[in-house]
Amino acid sequence: MKQWFPKEKLQKAFVDALFPEYNSCHLCGCFADRAGILCSRCAHELHAIQYAKRHVVSPEAHAPLKICLSAFPHRDGARELVHLLKYESDCAAADLLCEAMAAALAISPLALNHLDVVVPVPLHAARLEQRGYNQALLLAQGVCRRTGLRLMDGALLRLHATDTQLHRDRAQRMEAMRHAFASSDPQAVRGLHVLLVDDVLTTGATAVSCARALLAAGAASVSLLTVCRA
């Protein structure tokens, strides 16, 4: 799906490219020496909370998902970068976050040669128009660049928008998301092992709904990769 970016975001990208010496850390505002995104202190702190091999896999079951992987706990710099990406049009944060996601995938029990395609969790059309981009798609694109996996954008459709899930418990979230997604093409994922990509795993309601739609369309399996796990 075609994406557009806010004018001010494009202007900042040009300035950062032409004058990298003026780049500032997206977390603390100090001089950024980490690919123009983070300063060395914030980069070190972010790396310190990155999940080690024994923590990459979610200990909770989210059937029918085969496995759930995350790069970080949902706190500190990782949480802030997701917020900046999701709500502040800070699309540069996606590049740093998907680097950690690819690293989490590499140390997980999920072998790359057992995956066929990467599918981002879609936004509803109204939300996409409002935000201007789908953060899950940006993350999925970055993961694909780093792993060589094939991106399949548009494999899922979001059928209706949902209100904020913040104050709902897991059962309420599952009910709200029950019929939120559908496969856009019943033949597209048939027999394929799918890696679903999203920003945060909280209760798993969104990912479970996506997985059900993909499996109903004939996917062989669906696993989840996120930036953070709440």
C-alpha positions in Angstrom: 0.0 0.0 0.0 1.3 3.4 -0.9 2.6 5.5 2.0 3.2 9.2 2.3 5.1 11.1 4.9 4.5 14.4 6.6 6.2 17.4 4.9 8.1 18.2 8.1 9.4 14.6 8.3 10.8 14.8 4.7 12.4 18.2 5.5 14.1 16.8 8.5 15.4 13.8 6.5 17.0 16.2 4.0 18.6 18.3 6.7 19.9 15.2 8.5 21.4 13.9 5.2 23.0 17.2 4.3 24.2 18.2 7.8 24.8 15.1 9.8 26.8 17.1 12.3 23.6 18.7 13.5 21.8 15.3 14.1 20.6 15.0 17.7 19.7 11.9 19.7 16.0 11.0 19.3 15.8 10.1 23.0 17.8 12.8 24.9 18.6 15.5 22.4 22.4 15.2 22.7 24.7 14.8 19.7 23.9 11.6 18.0 26.8 9.4 16.8 24.7 6.2 16.3 23.6 6.5 12.7 22.2 9.9 13.5 19.5 8.4 15.7 21.0 7.9 19.2 23.9 9.2 21.2 26.4 6.7 22.6 24.9 6.7 26.1 21.3 6.1 24.9 22.5 3.4 22.4 24.4 1.7 25.3 21.3 1.8 27.5 19.1 0.5 24.7 21.4 -2.4 24.1 21.5 -3.2 27.8 17.8 -3.9 27.9 17.7 -6.0 24.7 16.5 -9.5 25.3 19.1 -12.2 25.6 18.5 -15.5 23.9 16.6 -17.1 26.8 14.1 -14.2 26.9 13.4 -13.6 23.3 10.5 -16.0 23.2 7.4 -15.0 25.0 6.7 -17.4 28.0 3.0 -17.0 27.5 1.0 -19.0 24.9 -0.9 -17.1 22.3 -2.6 -19.8 20.3 -2.8 -20.3 17.4 0.5 -18.4 17.0 3.4 -20.9 16.7 5.9 -18.7 18.6 6.1 -15.1 19.7 9.4 -13.2 19.6 10.3 -9.8 20.9 13.5 -7.7 20.9 12.9 -5.7 24.1 10.7 -5.4 27.1 8.3 -2.5 26.8 10.2 0.0 28.9 12.8 2.7 28.9 14.4 3.7 25.5 12.7 0.9 23.6 9.3 2.0 24.7 10.1 5.7 23.9 11.3 4.8 20.4 8.2 2.9 19.7 6.1 5.9 20.9 8.1 8.2 18.7 7.7 5.9 15.7 4.0 5.4 16.3 2.8 8.8 17.3 5.4 11.4 16.5 6.2 10.4 12.8 9.8 9.5 13.8 10.2 7.0 11.1 14.0 6.9 11.5 13.5 5.0 14.7 12.1 2.1 12.7 15.6 1.4 11.2 17.2 1.0 14.7 14.3 -1.0 16.1 14.1 -3.5 13.2 17.9 -4.1 13.5 17.2 -5.4 17.0 14.2 -7.4 15.8 16.3 -9.1 13.2 18.9 -9.9 15.9 16.1 -11.4 18.1 15.0 -13.5 15.2 18.5 -14.7 14.6 18.9 -16.0 18.1 15.4 -17.5 18.3 14.4 -21.1 17.8 12.6 -20.0 14.6 14.9 -20.8 11.7 14.9 -18.4 8.8 14.8 -21.3 6.3 11.5 -22.3 7.9 9.8 -19.0 7.1 8.4 -17.9 3.8 7.0 -14.4 4.0 6.8 -11.4 6.4 3.3 -9.9 6.8 2.9 -6.6 8.7 -0.2 -6.1 10.9 -2.3 -3.6 8.8 -3.9 -0.4 9.9 -7.5 0.5 9.2 -7.7 2.8 6.2 -9.0 5.7 8.3 -6.1 5.3 10.8 -3.6 5.0 7.9 -4.9 8.2 6.3 -4.7 10.0 9.7 -1.2 8.8 10.5 0.2 8.7 7.0 2.1 5.5 7.4 1.9 2.0 9.0 4.6 1.6 11.6 4.3 -2.2 11.3 5.1 -2.0 7.6 8.2 0.1 8.2 9.4 -2.5 10.7 8.6 -5.4 8.4 10.5 -3.7 5.5 13.5 -3.3 7.7 13.4 -6.9 8.9 13.2 -8.1 5.3 16.2 -6.1 4.3 18.2 -7.6 7.1 17.1 -11.2 6.7 16.3 -11.6 3.0 12.8 -12.8 3.8 10.1 -11.8 1.3 7.6 -9.0 2.3 4.0 -9.6 1.6 2.2 -6.3 2.3 -1.5 -6.4 1.8 -2.0 -10.0 2.7 -4.3 -8.9 5.5 -7.1 -6.4 5.6 -8.3 -4.6 8.7 -12.1 -4.7 8.4 -13.0 -2.2 11.1 -11.3 0.3 13.3 -11.1 -0.4 17.0 -11.1 2.1 19.8 -8.1 2.3 22.2 -7.5 -1.0 24.0 -5.6 0.6 26.9 -8.3 0.1 29.6 -9.5 -3.3 28.4 -8.5 -6.6 29.9 -7.4 -9.5 27.7 -10.9 -11.0 27.3 -12.3 -7.7 26.2 -9.5 -7.1 23.8 -9.9 -10.6 22.3 -13.6 -9.9 21.8 -13.0 -6.5 20.2 -10.5 -7.9 17.8 -12.3 -11.2 17.0 -13.4 -10.2 13.5 -11.1 -7.3 12.9 -9.0 -8.9 10.1 -9.4 -11.0 7.0 -7.2 -12.3 4.3 -7.1 -10.1 1.2 -6.5 -13.1 -1.1 -7.4 -16.7 -0.1 -4.5 -18.0 -2.3 -1.8 -15.6 -1.2 -0.6 -17.4 1.9 -1.7 -20.9 1.2 0.9 -23.4 2.5 3.3 -20.6 3.6 5.0 -20.2 7.0 4.3 -16.5 7.9 6.2 -14.2 10.2 3.7 -11.5 11.4 5.3 -8.2 12.4 4.0 -5.6 14.8 5.3 -3.0 17.2 4.2 -4.3 20.7 2.9 -7.6 22.0 0.6 -6.8 24.9 -2.3 -9.3 25.4 -1.8 -10.8 22.0 -5.4 -10.0 20.9 -4.4 -8.3 17.6 -1.8 -10.9 16.6 -4.1 -13.8 17.5 -6.9 -12.3 15.3 -4.4 -11.8 12.4 -3.1 -15.4 12.8 -6.6 -16.8 12.7 -7.3 -14.9 9.5 -4.1 -16.1 7.9 -4.6 -19.7 9.0 -8.2 -19.6 7.7 -6.7 -18.6 4.4 -4.5 -21.7 4.4 -1.2 -20.5 5.9 0.9 -23.4 7.2 1.9 -21.5 10.4 2.0 -18.0 11.8 4.7 -16.7 14.2 5.0 -13.2 15.6 7.9 -10.8 15.8 7.6 -7.5 17.7 9.8 -4.7 18.9 8.6 -4.9 22.5 6.7 -7.2 24.8 4.6 -5.6 27.5 
